[in-house]
Amino acid sequence: MDYPIAIGSLSAASLACILPTIGIDATSILLIFLSLFLTFYTYILLSRLYLSPISHIPGPRLAVATFWYEFYYDIWPNSHQYIWKIRDLHTKYGPVVRINPIHVHISDPAFYEEIHPSDPRRKRNRDPWFSHYDKDTVLAGAILNSMEHDLHARRRKAVAAYFSKKSVRDVEPLVQKKIAKLVARFEQAHVQDQIVNLIDAMSGLTMDIISSYCFGTDTRQLDLPSYAQSDVARMVLGVKIRALGRHFPYILNTAMKLNPYIARFLNSWPENAQLAA
């Protein structure tokens, strides 16, 4: 039977009317898509196991076949534990081990120069795996998110003068002033027999110095009773979210594009600090 309908103009309703007349029902369509899905992922699996350029490198077969192995140790039910699992994998497989379908981990200090050469002529682009942000998000323009070697070099050159030896020496009075304030806080805590969280205290020192020098605004974390406790909690949470963003970048990009009012509302939830604990 001929149907005077162009394939490009077929609607869902048209297909629903036509397919049963040629012996294709919804179950058959579902089976076709399921077969295509299984065929595609079987090909992906075999490619990762046997056809990949790094297929000869040893590693756990599950890690080679799927990213879910890394997800299990780094996201859920564990959290940021894959680095320790990788150490165990080196014990089992040697100094070079495949840790997921596209990455190899090398435990050999002598190989550092090969991966991070000091010669600027030996260019190394950053792995796109670590680029979580869409181009229209704010952080996409940051130096640390520059994937290409040349782009990173241009951005780094723009601020290099601010971190030269002379510039660092010039900022020494500011550093000494902040250290003196922290020491005074320690002495006060000693007199009052108070416990000081050194992570929060040292983070407060660092944030005050960096904010004053780089942004011209002192965050005054050292003046707060708990130092940088709340900001440290948010930063830890941010690190955890970035690990999730490697596997599901759309989640991170959606969060970056939230309306500022919604973002502030979510950021005010007290659960944020609990998640970072």
Secondary structure as UniProt FT lines:
FT   HELIX           7..9
FT   HELIX           12..21
FT   TURN            22..23
FT   HELIX           26..46
FT   HELIX           47..51
FT   TURN            53..56
FT   HELIX           61..65
FT   HELIX           68..74
FT   HELIX           82..93
FT   STRAND          96..100
FT   TURN            101..102
FT   STRAND          103..106
FT   HELIX           109..111
FT   HELIX           112..115
FT   TURN            120..121
FT   HELIX           128..130
FT   TURN            135..136
FT   HELIX           138..141
FT   HELIX           143..145
FT   HELIX           149..159
FT   HELIX           160..163
FT   HELIX           165..170
FT   HELIX           172..191
FT   TURN            192..193
FT   HELIX           198..215
FT   HELIX           221..223
FT   TURN            225..228
FT   HELIX           229..247
FT   HELIX           249..256
FT   HELIX           260..267
FT   HELIX           271..276
//
